[in-house]
Amino acid sequence: MSVRGKLFHIMLRYRHLLKGQLNPEVIDNRTSIEKLRHDTDATAAGLVKKIENVTYSKADYSSIYAEWVVPEKAPTDKVVLYFHGGGFVMGNARSHRNIVGNFVKRLGIKALVFDYRLAPEHPAPAAVCDAVAIYKWLLEQGYRPENIAFAGDSAGGGIELAAMIKCKDDGMQMPAVCAAFSPCTDMTLSGDSHITRAKADPCIPKGANETFLSYYVGKGDPKHPYASPLFGDLYGLPPVMIQVGNDETLRDDSIRFAEKAKHAGVEVKIKVWTGMFHCFPLLAPMFPEATEALNETCVFLREKLKMK
């Protein structure tokens, strides 16, 4: 583990002190979702800076807000449909501008990022239905499935995997490839890492997984594949790349999904990074592990999209 990686790990673990708080944040059903959303957007606004040679523009899609993130010299026929994270309850296309802009600049392909409906107002499968609808719109715009990649982080990673299952159920053609950063795939919280990695995880506040996932499931079935893709029929999914840290409570959501997908005949590449934390590749190029993981992901996507 690099020195910079260790420093980020420490900074995340003790970020409450940087905010003037003596104790780490705890999330439960008394936590204000509106305040979380406001704070997330405010933090993102402070972090978002102009990335050279990347442009942002509102997409001509009427159902929900979506925007194009386009690096210079990107091919016109290829696109990444990006699923933002945020625990299923917060985040949006605007808050992820810096993340997606940095990603697509490295990848060399434009992205379409969209504001799927959030829990608890809109529990599963609302977000998955939104995802399938905008994917269908992309196809209607003339983009071919073999030129479309799905990518997403955390909650967005789980939604993209569930969306592919729904696409298959609906008889739609699959995208060419999928990349997921620390995806949340199991709403039942049955993975051992929720216990074994709880002390090691520097990112996810105590109670956050339980609270956010209960909001996302609502009154539905936590094992329904459109909520928990881990429990779906994974046969026929496109190639999948998963990047996950060993020091995160959601680690087993990635490992178990990858194992099940492989058994279903899906091409899966997964890497579990020692000492790394939730969605760390999206912090590239701030420390070597993040840069290496994001570069690996870009190589995988470009290969499956048949880019030179």
TIPAZA-342751 format. One record per atom (N, C-alpha, C): residue in one letter; x, y, z. Coordinates in pm, whole numbers, plus 50000, padded with zeros to 5 digits. Example, Ala and Ser with C-alpha at 12.3 -4.5 7.8 and 13.67 -1.06 7.14 Angstrom:
BEGIN
A513194943150780 A512304955050780 A513204967050780 S512854977550708 S513674989450714 S512905000350787 
//
This chain:
BEGIN
M500864988050000 M500005000050000 M500895012450000 S500605021749911 S501425033649897 S501265043050016 V502235051750033 V502175061650141 V500965070750122 R500735074949999 R499585083749974 R498265076449999 G498225063449962 G497035055649990 G496755054750138 K497805052650218 K497645052050363 K497165065350419 L497695076250365 L497285089550412 L495805092050384 F495335088050266 F493915089650234 F493055081050327 H493515069150356 H492795060150447 H492645066850584 I493725072550635 I493705079250766 I492805091450762 M492915099250655 M492105111450643 M490615108150643 L490245097650571 L488845093750567 L488355088750703 R489195081250771 R488805075850901 R488555086951002 Y489355097450995 Y489255108151095 Y488705121051037 R487925119850931 R487385131950867 R486445139650957 H485855132851055 H484965139851150 H485735150351230 L487005147751257 L487815157551331 L488065169951246 L488225167851116 L488435179151026 L487195188051019 K486025182051052 K484785189751054 K484485195651191 G485415193551287 G485205198651421 G484315190151507 Q484145177351468 Q483305168151545 Q484175158151617 L483875155651746 L484675146551826 L484425131951789 N483195128751751 N482835114951723 N482465112951576 P482725101051521 P482335098251383 P480825099051364 E480415101751243 E478995102851209 E478295089351224 V477065089751272 V476215077851280 V474935080851203 I474515071251119 I473315072851038 I472225063451090 D471025068851112 D469885060451148 D468625066951092 N467455061651131 N466215066751072 N465835080751121 R466615086051214 R466395099951258 R467235109951179 T468165104751100 T469035113351021 T468245120050908 S468415132950892 S467705140450789 S468275137250651 I467455131250567 I467885128350430 I468065141350352 E467205150950377 E467315163850307 E468645170550340 K469055169850467 K470335175850504 K471495168250440 L471405155050436 L472435147150370 L472565150950223 R471425152650159 R471445156450018 R472055170350000 H471645179450085 H472165193150076 H473675193350099 D474125186050201 D475555185850233 D476355179250121 T475795168650064 T476475161749954 T476635171049834 D475575177949800 D475625187149686 D476585198749712 A476585203749837 A477465214849872 A478925210649865 T479215198649915 T480585193449909 T481015191449764 A480105186049684 A480425183749542 A480685196949471 A479885207049503 A480065220049439 A481435225749470 G481925223049591 G483245227849628 G484355220149560 L484075207649526 L485085199249465 L485105200249313 V483935203349256 V483835203849111 V484675215349057 K485585212048972 K486415222248908 K486465219048760 K486775228748684 K486825226948540 K487925217048505 I487545206348437 I488515196748389 I488825200348244 E490045202748218 E490455207448086 E490065197547977 N489485202747870 N489105194947752 N487945185247777 V487095188447874 V485865180847898 V484715190847906 T483635188147832 T482475197047833 T481255190047891 Y480345198147945 Y479115193048005 Y477925200047939 S476895192447906 S475695198447847 S474465190047880 K473345196847895 K472095190047927 K471655181347809 A471255169147840 A470775160047735 A469325163047701 D468945160347579 D467585162647531 D466715150547567 Y466585148347698 Y465815137047750 Y464805142647848 S463535140647823 S462505147947895 S462055141548026 S462245128648044 S461685121848161 S462365125748291 I463685126248291 I464465130148408 I465675138148360 Y466315145148453 Y467485152948413 Y468645143648380 A469325146548271 A470515139048230 A471445148548159 E472735145948166 E473685154648097 E474825146748036 W475325152247927 W476455146547857 W477755151747918 V478695142747934 V480045146347977 V480985141447866 V481595150947795 V482265147447669 V483725151947670 P484655142347667 P486065146147655 P486405149847511 E487445157647496 E487875161947363 E488235149847276 K487825150347150 K488125140047051 K487465126447082 A486395126647160 A485685114147187 A484965109447062 P484925096447036 P484195091546919 P482705094546934 T482045096846822 T480635100746826 T479705088846846 D480185076746819 D479285065246820 D479345056946947 K480225060347041 K480375052347163 K480025060747286 V479465054147388 V479015061547506 V479015052647629 V479275058747742 V479145052147872 V477895057647940 L476975048847976 L475835052948059 L476295051548204 Y476435063048272 Y477015062948407 Y475945064148514 F476055055348615 F475115054548726 F475805060048852 H475385071848895 H476045078149011 H475725070749141 G476625071949237 G476395066249369 G475735076349463 G475575072049588 G474945080749688 G474015073349781 G474275060449803 G473485052949899 G472025051349863 F471675053049737 F470295052049687 F469415063949731 V469945072849815 V469115083549870 V469615097549834 M470815098649778 M471365111849748 M472275110849626 G472795122349585 G473635123049467 G472845125749341 N473525130449237 N472895133549110 N473965135649004 A473535138348883 A474485140248774 A475425151948801 R474895162748855 R475725174548880 R476765171848989 S476365164849094 S477305162149203 S478435152949159 H478215145549052 H479225136049003 H480025141448884 R479875154248853 R480555159648736 R482075157548741 N482665160448855 N484115159448864 N484555144848851 I483805135848916 I484125121548910 I484025116248767 V482905119048704 V482685113748569 V483595120548468 G483795133648485 G484675140848394 G486095135248396 N486595132648514 N487925126948528 N487995112948468 F486935105248487 F486855091548435 F486855091448282 V485975099348221 V485855098748075 V487045105148005 K487685114748069 K488885120448009 K489965109647997 R490065101248098 R491025090248095 R490575079347998 L489245077147991 L488685066547907 L488665070347760 G488375083147732 G488315087747594 G486965085647528 I485925083647609 I484565081447557 I483615090747633 K482605096147567 K481655104647635 K480735096447725 A480165103147824 A479245096547916 A477915103847920 L476865096447950 L475555102047979 L475255098548125 V475075108848208 V474805106948350 V473395111848378 F472645104748461 F471225107948478 F470805107548624 D469765115148654 D469215116048790 D468095105848809 Y468445093448840 Y467405083648870 Y466675087648998 R465445083049011 R464645086549129 R465265080449255 L465205088049365 L465875084249489 L464885079149593 A465385070349679 A464665065949799 A464885076549908 P464035077150011 P462895068250036 P461625071849961 E461605083449892 E460395087349820 E460055077249710 H461095071949648 H460895062749534 H461745050249556 P461235040449629 P462005028149653 P462145019749527 A462945009249538 A463135000049426 A461794994349381 P461624992749247 P462644993549142 P462635006549063 A462235017649124 A462105030249049 A463405033848977 A464535033349048 A465805037248987 A466165028048871 V465895015148886 V466185005548780 V465305008148658 C464055011148682 C463155014448570 C463615026948497 D464085036948573 D464615049048511 D465825045848425 A466675036948476 A467895033248403 A467575026048273 V466665016748278 V466285009248157 V465655018748055 A464855028148104 A464185037648013 A465205046447941 I466215051348012 I467175060047945 I468115051947856 Y468365039447890 Y469135030647800 Y468345028447671 K467055026147685 K466205024447566 K466245037047481 W466245048747545 W466315061347473 W467625062447395 L468725058147458 L470015058247388 L469945049747261 L469325038247273 L469185029547156 L468345036247048 E467295043347092 E466425050346997 E467155061846928 Q468195067146995 Q468985077946935 Q469975072746831 G470055059646817 G470925053946716 G472195047446768 Y472415048046899 Y473585041346956 Y473345026246955 R474345018846909 R474235004346901 R474674998147034 P474034987247076 P474394980847205 P475874977747218 E476494973447107 E477914969847113 E478824981947131 N478254993947123 N479025006247143 N478665013347274 I477905006547360 I477465012447486 I478065004547603 A478635011847698 A479115005947822 A478295011447938 F478075003148040 F477505007748166 F478655009248265 A478585019448350 A479555021148458 A478865028048574 G479255024448696 G478635030748812 G479395027748939 D479125035849040 D479805034149168 D478815032349282 S479155023349375 S478405021049498 S476945017449469 A476005025649516 A474595023049486 A474365022649335 G475005031749264 G474875031849118 G475385019049055 G476425013249114 G476915000549064 G475894989449079 G475194989449191 G474134979449210 G472964981649116 I472624994249094 I471504997449005 I471824993348862 E473064995548818 E473414991848680 E473344976748660 L473774968948760 L473724954448749 L472274949548747 A471444955548831 A470024952048831 A469354956248702 A469764967748647 A469184972448522 A469474962748408 M470664956748408 M470974947148303 M470084934748315 I469794930548437 I468884919248456 I467504922648402 K467044934848429 K465724938948379 K465734940148226 C466824945248171 C466924945848024 C466784931847964 K467434922248025 K467344908447977 K465914903347990 D465284906148104 D463884901848125 D462954908148023 D463254920447982 D462414927747887 D462744924347742 G463694915547722 G464064911547585 G464894921747511 M465554930747584 M466394940847521 M467814935647501 Q468504941347405 Q469894937847384 Q470754943647495 M471774936147534 M472664940347641 M473684950647592 P474154959447682 P475304967747646 P476524958847627 A477584964347573 A478764956347541 A479534952047664 V479514960347769 V480374958047883 V479874966248001 C480294962248121 C479874969048242 C481054970248338 A481214981948400 A482234983948503 A481554988848629 A481914982748743 A481294986448870 A482374988748975 F482275000249042 F483185003549151 F482455001449284 S482884991449360 S482284988449491 S480764987749485 P480194979549397 P478724979449383 P478014973549504 C476854978949532 C475984973949639 C474984964449574 T475134951349600 T474334941349527 T473374933449615 D473444935049746 D472694926449838 D471994934749945 M470684936749928 M469934944850023 M469654937550155 T469994924750163 T469784917250287 T470974918450382 L472044924550335 L473254926450417 L473784913250471 S473764902950388 S474154889650434 S475634886550419 G476394895350356 G477824892950339 G478574893950471 D479544884950491 D480314884950615 D481084897950636 S481434904750528 S482244916850540 S481534928050615 H480214927450624 H479504937550703 H479904936750850 I480384925050890 I480874923251027 I482394923451032 T483024915650945 T484464914050953 T485254926350911 R484664935050827 R485384946950780 R484834959850840 A483944958650938 A483314970650996 A484344979951059 K485304974551132 K486314982951196 K487334988251096 A487544980850989 A488534985050889 A488004995850795 D486684996450776 D486075005450678 D486165019950726 P486895028550653 P487025042450696 P485985051850634 C485155046550545 C484285055150464 C482825055350507 I482245043550522 I480805042550541 I480445044150688 P479675054450725 P479325056850866 P478545045150927 K478675043751055 K477935033551126 K476435035451104 G475765024651068 G474325024951046 G473895029050907 A474835033950824 A474455038950691 A473915028050601 N474605016750594 N474135005950508 N472735001350546 E472534999050676 E471234994150723 E470125004150693 T470405016950717 T469385027250699 T469065029650553 F470085031950473 F469875035150332 F469245023450256 L469715011350284 L469184999750213 L467734997050251 S467384999650377 S465984997850417 S465085007850345 Y465585020050324 Y464835030050248 Y464675025650103 Y465735020050047 Y465695016149906 Y464735004549883 V464724994949974 V463814983549962 V462374987749990 G462184996750088 G460825000850124 G460014988950172 K458844987250117 K457984976050154 K458154964150059 G459144965049971 G459354954449873 G460174942849928 D460494933649839 D461254921749873 D462754924849860 P463534924049967 P464954927249959 P465744917549871 K465154906049839 K465834896349754 K465384897149607 H464494906649577 H464084907949437 H465304912349355 P465544906149240 P466734909449160 P466854924049119 Y465714931249108 Y465794945249070 Y466224954049188 A466184948349309 A466734955049427 A468114949649459 S468214936249461 S469464929249493 S469894920549375 P470694925849286 P471084917849167 P471834905049204 L472384904249324 L473054892049368 L472134879949359 F470834882049377 F469884870949381 F469184868649246 G469674875349142 G469064873949010 G469694862848927 D469054860048815 D469604850748715 D470594858648631 L471864855648645 L472914863648583 L473354858348447 Y472774847548404 Y473124841948273 Y472834852148163 G473784853648071 G473584862347957 G474014876747976 L474564880148095 L475044893748115 L476334895948036 P476624908348000 P477854911347926 P479064910548019 P480274911547965 P481484911548049 P481424922348157 V481904918948277 V481824927948392 V483204929548455 M483574941948482 M484784945148559 M484344950948693 I484884945548803 I484564950548937 I485854954149009 Q485894966249062 Q486994970649146 Q486444973149287 V487084967449389 V486594968849525 V487764968549623 G487624975349735 G488654975349837 G488424964449940 N489504959649998 N489374949650104 N488884955750234 D489104968750250 D488694975550373 D487354982550356 E486344974950318 E485004980750310 E483944970250342 T482904974850408 T481854965650450 T481114959650332 L481124966450218 L480434961450099 L481314952250014 R482484948650065 R483404940349987 R482734927549935 D482024920450022 D481454907549983 D480314908949882 D479704920749873 D478704923049768 D479344921249631 S480594925649619 S481324924149493 S481804909849472 I482414904149574 I483004890749561 I481924880449532 R480824880749603 R479774870749585 R479074872349451 F478874885049408 F478264887149277 F479184881849168 A480474884649179 A481424880049078 A481444864849071 E481434858249185 E481454843649187 E480204837849122 K479054843549155 K477804838549097 K477754841148947 A478214852848905 A478204856148762 A479124846548685 K480294843648740 K481214834348675 K480564820648659 H479874816048762 H479194803148756 H478084803048652 A477544814948622 A476504816048519 A477094817748380 G478404817248370 G479044818248239 G479394832248195 V479284841948286 V479594855848251 V481114858048262 E481664865648169 E483064869448181 E483184880348287 V483894877248394 V484024886648505 V485494888548540 K485894900848555 K487204904148608 K487004912148735 I487464906848848 I487324913848976 I488674915049041 K488924926449103 K490164928449177 K489824934249313 V490284927349419 V490094931849557 V491424937549604 W491434950349635 W492674957449663 W492944958149814 T494084952749855 T494464952949996 T494614967250046 G493974969850161 G494094982950224 G493264993950162 M492524990850055 M491755001249988 M490325001850039 F489675013150011 F488375016550068 F487345018549958 H486155022149998 H484985023049911 H485215032449793 C485065027149671 C485115034949548 C486425042649528 F487515037149579 F488805044149574 F489295047449433 P488965039349327 P489515042849194 P489085056549145 L487945061349194 L487435074149146 L488235085949197 L489205083249286 L490075093849337 L491365095149255 A491505087149149 A492675088549061 A492745102849008 P493935108648999 P495275102949018 P495885106349153 M495085107249259 M495585112149387 M496535102649457 F496445089549428 F497415080049483 F497515068149387 P498625060949391 P498915051049286 P497865040149268 E497315034849378 E496355023949366 E495105028449290 A494655040649316 A493485045849246 A493755047249097 T494925052349065 T495285054148925 T495375040748852 E496015031048916 E496165017948854 E494805011348833 A493925012048933 A492605005748923 A491765012348814 L491805025548806 L491015032348704 L491575029648565 N492895029148554 N493495025848424 N493105011748380 E493115002148472 E492714988448441 E491274988148388 T490414995748454 T489014996248414 T488865002048275 C489595012648247 C489525018948114 C490015009548005 V491085002248033 V491604992647935 V490554981947906 F489894976948010 F488864966647994 F487704971847910 L487244983947940 L486124989647866 L486484992047720 R487654997647696 R488055000347558 R488194987447478 E488694977147542 E488844964147473 E487484958647432 K486514959047523 K485194953347492 K484404962047396 L484734974847390 L484094983847295 L484824984047160 K485894975847152 K486674974547029 K487234987846983 M487844995047078 M488495007647044 M489965005147017 K490515012346925 K491935010846891 K492795017646995 
//
